[in-house]
C-alpha cells in the first residue's frame, strides 16, 4: 500500500464511520499520512482524528477509537495503535506494501508524487533582483506545478546570463504593485561567491540545497566526484540504478516488483518469503515518503527539502544497489527481479526529483 492509497483508505474509514452513524462530520478531501513522530510506532501515522474532533464534538481520542476498527478491516493493514491525544499509528503488511509501492513508482515513473491534475490554485511568486532568490523561485514554481498549481514568477530585476548558464526564467521583470510583496527572499550567496562558475547543475544545487535562512557556499566542493559531495552521491546512485537495468538486460532478466514468493531451505527447513518484505526497509520508507516531501516542499516554497530528501534516498540506496544483480555462478531469481524493480524505482525517484530542481540526472557518471 502506497502513502496515496493509505490516505484514501483513511478517508474511506471516515466515510464508513459516518455512514454507520458513529461520527457526524463532513468527510474531508484529504488525509495526511506521514512517518510516525516521537512516541509513535508502525509505518505511518495520521492526525485525522485531531482534525475531525471539533466538528464531531468529541475528544480526538474518542474519534480515533471510532476509526480504528474501520482501518483494521482494510486490506494491507496489520495493526493500528493509538498514541498521544489521538494519533492513529498504522502498521502495513510489509510484503504487500513494498511490492505495491515499487509497482506504483514504476507505473508513474519520474512523475511519482505528482498531483493527478490541476487543483485550482493560482500562485504568484515574486522575488528581488538576486540570483539565489530567482533560482529558488524557479524550483519552487516547478514543485508547485507538480502539485497541480498554476504559477507565475516575477522578479524585480533579472540578468539574461542567469538563463543561459543556470536555466532560470521568469514571467515578468519589474517592480510589483504594493499588494504583491516579495515572497521569495532566501539569504543571498556571498558577494565573493560565483555560483555560475560551477555550471548549471552544481550551481543550482549550491543555491538550492541549503535551507533558505542559511548562506550557501558556491565553491568547487560541489564539483568533486567523491562521497563528501551530496550532489555526487545523488547522481551516482541514479547512475548505478540505471546501470543495474542495463546489466540485467545483458543477463536476460527484467524487473518485477511482485514476482511471487521465494522458497529457500536454510538449515534444511523450507521457508517462503516475499522478495521485498525485508529488502532495504529504510530505502522503501524514503521512497514512500517522496509524495509527502514534494507536497511539503511545494507548500512551503522550499526546494531545499526535496534536495535533502534526494540525499536521504541516495544514501539508503547506495548500500542496496550492489545486491541487485546475481553474483558469481548465481542465476537470476525472483529475488533478483524484485530487487531490480526496487533499483528502477530509485532511479525514477532520483531522476524526477533532480528534474524538479532543474538538474540533470545522467545515466552514466
N, C-alpha and C positions, 0 to 999 in steps of 0.2 A: 504494500500500500504506500503510495507516494504522499507527500505532505498535502498536495492539492486534493487527492482522494480522501485523505483523513479529514481535511477541512469540510468536505462535502458530507462525510459520514457524521461529523459532529452536528452539522445543520440538520441532517435527517433525524438524528436523535432528538433534537429540539422539536422538530415537526411532529414526531411520534408522541412526545410528551404533551404537546399542545393538543393534538387530536384526541389523546386519551383523557383530556381534561385535567391533567396534572399540573400544567402551567398555563397561565393566561397572559401571553405575551405575543407580540408580533415577531415572527421568525426573522432574524437578521439576514442580511445578504452575504455576510462574510464571517467566518470563524477563524481567528488566528491560532495557528498551532506552531510551536517552536520547541527547541530542545529545552528540557526542564531546567529551571533556575536552581539556586541554592536551596537545599531542603527537598527538592523534587526527586523523582525517580522515573524509571521507564524510558521510553524512546522519545516521547513528545508530551508536552503539556499544553493545556488551553485554559484561558481565563473566561470562557464563555459564561460560566455561572455568575461571576462577578459582574459581567456586562448585563446580564438579564435580571439580577437581583432586584434592582429598584423598580423596573416596570412590572415585575412579577409580584412585588410586595412581600418578598420572602428573603430571609438571610441567604447570602451566597452559598453557604454550606448546605442548606436545605435544597437549593436549586441543583447543586452538584449531586446530591443524593438522589434526586429525581432522575437526573440524566444518566447516572452511572449504569443502571441495568439496561438502558436502551443502547448504550455504547458496547456493553459486554456482549450483547446479542449480535453484533456486527461481525461479518467475516473478516479475518485478518487481525482482530484484536484479541489478545490473550489475557489482559488484565487491565483494570482501571483502579487507581489508588487516589484517594482524596488527601490533599495536604493543604496546610495553611488555612486561609479564610475560605477556600473553596476551589482551589486549583484541581483540575482533573488531569492526572498523570497516566498516560496511556502506553501500554506495552504492546508491541506488534509481534506477529509471527515472523521471525527473522527470515526464514526461508522464503516465505511468500512476499514479504516486504522488499527484500533485497532484489529478487528477480523482477518484481513489479516496478521497482524504482529504476533499475537499469533498462528494462524494456521501455519505460516511459521516456527516459532520456534519449535512447536510440530512436524512438519514434519522432520526438520533437527536434532532435539534432541540436544545432547551435542555438535554436530558439527555445530550448528548455528553460522554463521560468518566465517566459513572456506571457503577457495577457492574451486572452483569446481574441480580443478585438478592441476597438475604441471604447473608452469608458465615459466619454463626455467631458472630461476635464480639459480646460484651456489654461495653460501655464505660461506666464511671461517671466523670463529670466533677464535681469538687467545687471550689467557688471561695469566696473570702472575701466579706464584705459590702462590695463595691466595684463601682462601676458598670462600669469598664472590664473587670474580670475577668468579670462576668456577660455582657457583650456578646461578649467573646472566646469564652467557653464556649458561648454560643448559636450563634455562627457555626461554631465547631469541631464542635458537635453536628450542624449541617446538613451539613458536609463529611463527617463520619464516616458519617452515614446515606446520603449519596450513594454511598459506597463499600461499602455493604452491612452496616454495623454497627448493632446495637441500642444506643441511647444513652439514659442517664438523667443529667439535670443537676440538681445540688443546690447550694445556697448557704447560707452561714452567716448571711446577712441579705439582705433584699430590700425595695426600695421600690416600691410599686404604680405610682408615676409612671413608672418605667422602662418598664413595659409600655405605658402609654398614649402615651408620647412616642417611645420607641425600639423598641417592638415586641418586647422581650425577655420571656422567660418561663422559669421553672424548674419542675422536677417536685416539689421539696420544699424547704422552708426550715428551717434549724436546724443545730445543731452535730452533726457526724457522729461516729460512733464512732472510736476511736483507730486502728483498722485502715483507715480511709478518710481519709487526709490530704488537705489541699488540694493539688490537682494542676494548677490553672489559676491562676497568680498573675503576670500581667504587671505592669509598672511602672504605678502608678496615674497618672491625669491630675492635673495640678497642682491644688491646692485652689482657686486663683483661677479655674480654668477651669470653664466650664459647657457641656459638650457638648450637653446637652438644649436649650439655647437655639438650636442650629443646626438643630433639627428631626431627623426620623428619618434621612433619607438622609445628610446631611452629618455629623450627629452620630455615626452608626455608622462612617462612613468615617474620621472623625478618630480614632476609637479603634482601628480595625482595620488601617489602612494601615501605621502604624509597626510595626517589629519589637517583640516583647514586652519586650525589655530597653531600648527607647527610650521616653522620656517623650513622650506625644502632645501635640500642640498642638490647642487647641479654639478657634480664632479665626475671624473672618469670612473668612479666605482660602479656607476650604472652600466658601464660598457664591458667590465671584466666578465669573462666566462668561467666563473667558479661559484661554489656554493654560498659564498658570503653575499652574493648579489641576488636579492629576491626575484628580480625580473628574469635573470638567467634560469633560476630554479623553475619558475613557472613555464617558461618557453621550452626548457629542456624536458620537463615532464610531458608537455604536449608532444614534443618530437618523439620521445620514447613511446608514447601511446600510439602515435601514428605508425611508427616503425614496427610495433607489435602486429598490427594488421597486415602490413606488407610481408613480414616474415612468416606469419601464419598462412598466408596465401601460398607462399613458396612451399610450405609443408603440407598443403592440401586440406586445410580446415578453416572454418569461418566461425564467427561469433554466434552464440545462442545463450541469452540470459537465463533460460529455463530449460536446459536440455534433459531434465529428468533426474531422478536420484542417482547418486553414485554409491556403488556397493563395494565395500572393502572387507578384508579379513585380517585386521590387526590381531596378533596373538591367537590366531585361529578362530576368532569369533566374528561372524558376519555382522556388518553394520551397514546401514543405509542412511546417507546424509544428503542434504541439498547442497549443491556446489557452492552457492553464495551464502549459506547460512552463517558461516564464521569467517568469511573472507574479508579481511581488512575492515572491521567494523567502524573504525574512525574515518576511513575513506568513504564508506557508504553514508555515514552520518553527515559528512561535509557535503557530499553530493546532494543529499536530501535537503540540506539547508539552503541550497542555492536559490530557489524561488523566493524564500523569505528574505535573503540578503539583497536580491535585486529589488524587491518591493521597498525594503527599508532604505536602501541607497537612493532610490528614486524619490521617496517621500521626503528624505532629509537633504536632498541635493548633495549627497556625499559619496562621490565615486571612490573615495579612499576606502570605504567599507568593502566595496567589490574588490579592489586591488588586494587588500589584506586577506579577503576570503579566498582569492585565487592562490595566494601563497599557502594558505591552510590546505587547500585541495592538493596542490603540488607536493607539499611536504608529506601528506598522507599517502600520496600515490607513488612517490619515488621508491620506497622500500617494497611496495607491492609489485611494481611492473616487472622486475626480473623473474617473478614466479609465473608469468603468463604462459610462456612457451615451454614445450617439453624439453627435458634435459637428457643428455646422453642418448641412451637407447630407448627412451620413453616414446610411446606412440600417443598421438593426440587423443584425449579422452573428453568425456562430458565436462569434467572439471576444467580442462583447458579451454573448452569453448565458452564456458561461463565466465572464466577469468578474462578471456579475450573480450567478451561483451562489456565487462566492467572497465577494462582498459579503454575501449572505444567510447564509453560514457565519459571517462575522464577527459579524453581528447575533445569531445564535443563541448563539455562544460568550460574547459580552459580556452578553447578557441572562441566560443561565444562570449565569454567574459572579456577576453582581450579585445575582441572586436568592439564591444560596448565602450571600452576605454580608448578606442581609436588606435590600437596597437596590433601589429601584425603577429600572426602565430605561424611561424614557418614549420613545415613538415620535416625539414632536415636542419640540424643545428650542429 
